[in-house]
């Protein structure tokens, strides 16, 4: 299953989360290399969640999303993700677009806050998807 590949990528990206959260505010704001490392890890983590969601949608023959945010909304509509988690992940998908397209004008305060507050949604996503896959393989869905 391709979804498991994306879930491993997500796990790898999240593995550095604690290390990145320990970066001081001063270092984050003053060191471009540090910021680029954090941006990349955030991008890989969010994109891996999007790719996992897209693969699950395809496997379960759910409606096709028109945009990244919608991948999580579809999983929410089908009871795979909770409503609060769907909302948080949709916001991260929007943030992914900002990371990719507006990287020169990023609001570093916002990025630092997301690093410390919002990336926990990726852990919750991983857990929800793994639980869903387990339930599906056990015939509990």
VOBA-1610 file (N, C-alpha, C; in pm, whole numbers, padded with zeros to 5 digits, always signed):
BEGIN
Unk+00084-00119+00000Unk+00000+00000+00000Unk+00088+00125+00000Unk+00060+00213-00093Unk+00135+00339-00100Unk+00113+00424+00025Unk-00002+00410+00083Unk-00034+00493+00200Unk+00068+00469+00311Unk+00113+00346+00326Unk+00211+00316+00431Unk+00345+00384+00404Unk+00381+00395+00278Unk+00503+00469+00242Unk+00491+00614+00288Unk+00377+00676+00259Unk+00356+00816+00299Unk+00350+00829+00451Unk+00296+00730+00516Unk+00289+00735+00662Unk+00430+00726+00722Unk+00518+00647+00660Unk+00658+00642+00707Unk+00726+00776+00686Unk+00700+00840+00572Unk+00756+00974+00548Unk+00707+01072+00654Unk+00580+01063+00686Unk+00522+01149+00789Unk+00590+01124+00923Unk+00608+00998+00957Unk+00673+00963+01083Unk+00815+01018+01088Unk+00888+01004+00978Unk+01025+01055+00972Unk+01027+01207+00990Unk+00936+01275+00923Unk+00930+01421+00935Unk+00895+01464+01077Unk+00807+01390+01139Unk+00767+01425+01276Unk+00875+01391+01377Unk+00964+01300+01340Unk+01070+01259+01430Unk+01158+01375+01473Unk+01175+01472+01385Unk+01258+01587+01418Unk+01182+01700+01485Unk+01051+01682+01502Unk+00968+01791+01554Unk+01017+01842+01690Unk+01043+01750+01782Unk+01089+01792+01916Unk+01223+01866+01906Unk+01309+01816+01820Unk+01440+01880+01803Unk+01421+02021+01749Unk+01330+02036+01653Unk+01306+02168+01594Unk+01237+02260+01693Unk+01152+02203+01776Unk+01085+02286+01876Unk+01181+02336+01983Unk+01293+02268+01998Unk+01392+02311+02098Unk+01482+02423+02046Unk+01469+02456+01918Unk+01547+02567+01862Unk+01499+02696+01927Unk+01595+02773+01974Unk+01557+02898+02039Unk+01493+02994+01940Unk+01412+03080+01993Unk+01348+03183+01912Unk+01454+03268+01841Unk+01557+03304+01916Unk+01664+03386+01860Unk+01731+03317+01741Unk+01763+03189+01757Unk+01828+03115+01647Unk+01734+03103+01528Unk+01607+03074+01553Unk+01511+03060+01444Unk+01501+03190+01362Unk+01491+03301+01432Unk+01474+03429+01363Unk+01602+03483+01300Unk+01719+03440+01350Unk+01843+03499+01298Unk+01918+03409+01200Unk+01890+03279+01199Unk+01969+03186+01117Unk+01886+03129+01003Unk+01916+03174+00884Unk+01840+03131+00765Unk+01849+02980+00743Unk+01965+02920+00765Unk+01978+02775+00747Unk+01887+02699+00843Unk+01879+02745+00965Unk+01790+02682+01063Unk+01645+02692+01015Unk+01606+02810+00971Unk+01468+02828+00922Unk+01441+02736+00803Unk+01535+02729+00710Unk+01515+02645+00592Unk+01500+02498+00631Unk+01576+02454+00730Unk+01565+02316+00778Unk+01425+02293+00837Unk+01378+02386+00916Unk+01245+02374+00977Unk+01137+02380+00870Unk+01148+02473+00777Unk+01049+02484+00669Unk+01039+02353+00593Unk+01154+02296+00561Unk+01154+02171+00484Unk+01086+02058+00562Unk+01120+02044+00688Unk+01059+01937+00769Unk+00908+01958+00780Unk+00865+02082+00796Unk+00722+02111+00804Unk+00655+02075+00672Unk+00716+02115+00563Unk+00661+02088+00431Unk+00649+01938+00405Unk+00754+01863+00436Unk+00751+01718+00414Unk+00644+01653+00500Unk+00633+01694+00625Unk+00531+01637+00713Unk+00391+01663+00663Unk+00362+01786+00630Unk+00228+01822+00583Unk+00199+01754+00449Unk+00295+01755+00358Unk+00274+01693+00227Unk+00253+01543+00241Unk+00324+01479+00333Unk+00305+01335+00356Unk+00165+01305+00406Unk+00112+01392+00492Unk-00025+01374+00539Unk-00123+01391+00422Unk-00101+01491+00339Unk-00187+01511+00222Unk-00181+01390+00130Unk-00061+01340+00104Unk-00045+01224+00016Unk-00111+01100+00076Unk-00098+01082+00206Unk-00164+00969+00272Unk-00316+00980+00258Unk-00367+01099+00281Unk-00512+01122+00271Unk-00559+01097+00128Unk-00484+01146+00030Unk-00521+01128-00110Unk-00524+00980-00148Unk-00423+00906-00103Unk-00420+00762-00131Unk-00536+00689-00065Unk-00567+00725+00058Unk-00679+00661+00127Unk-00811+00691+00056Unk-00827+00813+00012Unk-00947+00852-00064Unk-00959+00766-00190Unk-00848+00748-00260Unk-00849+00667-00382Unk-00880+00520-00350Unk-00815+00466-00247Unk-00836+00326-00209Unk-00982+00300-00172Unk-01043+00395-00104Unk-01180+00376-00056Unk-01283+00430-00154Unk-01236+00479-00267Unk-01323+00529-00375Unk-01419+00637-00326Unk-01361+00729-00250Unk-01437+00844-00203Unk-01430+00952-00311Unk-01510+01057-00294Unk-01509+01161-00397Unk-01370+01225-00407Unk-01337+01266-00525Unk-01204+01322-00553Unk-01195+01467-00504Unk-01089+01499-00430Unk-01073+01637-00383Unk-01029+01730-00496Unk-01074+01853-00488Unk-01036+01954-00587Unk-00911+02030-00543Unk-00883+02029-00414Unk-00767+02100-00362Unk-00718+02028-00236Unk-00597+02061-00193Unk-00537+01990-00081Unk-00621+01996+00046Unk-00674+02111+00078Unk-00756+02124+00199Unk-00871+02024+00200Unk-00924+02001+00083Unk-01042+01916+00072Unk-01013+01770+00102Unk-00887+01727+00089Unk-00856+01587+00119Unk-00895+01554+00263Unk-00865+01644+00354Unk-00898+01619+00494Unk-01047+01633+00520Unk-01111+01726+00449Unk-01255+01743+00463Unk-01329+01616+00421Unk-01284+01553+00316Unk-01347+01429+00269Unk-01331+01319+00373Unk-01214+01308+00432Unk-01194+01207+00537Unk-01282+01237+00658Unk-01300+01365+00689Unk-01389+01403+00798Unk-01533+01368+00768Unk-01577+01397+00646Unk-01715+01366+00606Unk-01745+01217+00615Unk-01642+01136+00599Unk-01660+00991+00601Unk-01628+00928+00736Unk-01615+01012+00839Unk-01597+00963+00975Unk-01459+00910+01006Unk-01363+00935+00920Unk-01227+00886+00943Unk-01150+00983+01033Unk-01180+01111+01020Unk-01119+01214+01104Unk-01229+01287+01180Unk-01197+01331+01300Unk-01291+01413+01377Unk-01303+01551+01315Unk-01408+01621+01349Unk-01429+01756+01293Unk-01317+01853+01335Unk-01277+01855+01464Unk-01167+01947+01500Unk-01035+01912+01429Unk-01007+01783+01415Unk-00884+01742+01348Unk-00891+01778+01199Unk-01007+01759+01139Unk-01027+01797+00999Unk-00998+01945+00980Unk-01048+02026+01068Unk-01028+02172+01061Unk-00879+02206+01074Unk-00812+02144+01172Unk-00670+02173+01194Unk-00585+02130+01075Unk-00615+02014+01019Unk-00537+01964+00906Unk-00564+02046+00779Unk-00687+02089+00763Unk-00718+02176+00648Unk-00639+02306+00657Unk-00627+02359+00777Unk-00548+02480+00796Unk-00400+02454+00765Unk-00349+02338+00805Unk-00210+02304+00774Unk-00190+02289+00624Unk-00290+02235+00554Unk-00280+02224+00408Unk-00270+02363+00346Unk-00345+02457+00399Unk-00334+02595+00352Unk-00198+02653+00383Unk-00145+02621+00500Unk-00012+02667+00538Unk+00094+02606+00447Unk+00075+02483+00405Unk+00167+02418+00312Unk+00178+02501+00184Unk+00065+02550+00137Unk+00067+02632+00016Unk+00145+02761+00038Unk+00133+02817+00155Unk+00209+02938+00189Unk+00359+02906+00191Unk+00395+02792+00252Unk+00537+02753+00256Unk+00594+02739+00115Unk+00517+02682+00025Unk+00565+02656-00109Unk+00568+02782-00195Unk+00466+02863-00184Unk+00450+02972-00280Unk+00490+03110-00229Unk+00498+03127-00098Unk+00525+03261-00045Unk+00644+03256+00051Unk+00737+03168+00025Unk+00845+03145+00119Unk+00930+03267+00147Unk+00939+03360+00057Unk+01021+03480+00081Unk+00953+03577+00176Unk+00822+03576+00178Unk+00747+03670+00260Unk+00674+03602+00376Unk+00727+03491+00423Unk+00663+03420+00534Unk+00661+03506+00659Unk+00553+03496+00731Unk+00542+03558+00863Unk+00611+03463+00961Unk+00732+03498+00999Unk+00811+03407+01084Unk+00746+03385+01220Unk+00675+03484+01270Unk+00601+03464+01396Unk+00498+03353+01379Unk+00427+03355+01267Unk+00327+03253+01240Unk+00392+03115+01227Unk+00501+03108+01155Unk+00570+02980+01136Unk+00617+02925+01270Unk+00675+03009+01352Unk+00725+02966+01482Unk+00610+02917+01569Unk+00496+02986+01563Unk+00378+02943+01639Unk+00326+02809+01589Unk+00321+02791+01459Unk+00274+02664+01402Unk+00367+02551+01443Unk+00496+02575+01440Unk+00593+02475+01482Unk+00565+02428+01624Unk+00529+02521+01710Unk+00510+02488+01852Unk+00368+02447+01888Unk+00270+02484+01808Unk+00131+02460+01849Unk+00053+02368+01757Unk+00072+02379+01627Unk-00020+02316+01533Unk+00025+02183+01476Unk+00153+02154+01481Unk+00200+02032+01417Unk+00158+01906+01491Unk+00105+01920+01611Unk+00050+01805+01683Unk-00065+01741+01607Unk-00129+01818+01519Unk-00237+01763+01437Unk-00184+01652+01347Unk-00058+01659+01308Unk-00001+01553+01224Unk+00011+01422+01301Unk+00043+01430+01429Unk+00048+01310+01513Unk-00092+01251+01527Unk-00190+01336+01551Unk-00328+01290+01563Unk-00376+01230+01431Unk-00337+01289+01320Unk-00372+01235+01188Unk-00313+01095+01173Unk-00184+01082+01200Unk-00119+00951+01190Unk-00194+00847+01271Unk-00226+00881+01395Unk-00294+00786+01482Unk-00433+00750+01428Unk-00506+00849+01378Unk-00641+00824+01325Unk-00635+00736+01200Unk-00539+00761+01114Unk-00529+00682+00990Unk-00485+00539+01022Unk-00389+00524+01110Unk-00346+00389+01147Unk-00460+00312+01214Unk-00537+00378+01297Unk-00653+00313+01359Unk-00756+00274+01252Unk-00780+00363+01159Unk-00875+00333+01051Unk-00827+00214+00968Unk-00699+00212+00933Unk-00646+00100+00855Unk-00655-00031+00932Unk-00629-00025+01061Unk-00640-00145+01145Unk-00785-00193+01149Unk-00877-00099+01172Unk-01019-00135+01177Unk-01065-00191+01044Unk-01019-00132+00937Unk-01058-00177+00803Unk-01008-00319+00776Unk-00884-00346+00816Unk-00829-00480+00793Unk-00892-00584+00884Unk-00947-00537+00998Unk-01014-00628+01090Unk-01162-00644+01057Unk-01208-00566+00959Unk-01349-00571+00922Unk-01439-00492+01014Unk-01383-00395+01089Unk-01461-00317+01184Unk-01514-00187+01128Unk-01498-00161+00998Unk-01549-00035+00944Unk-01673-00059+00860
//
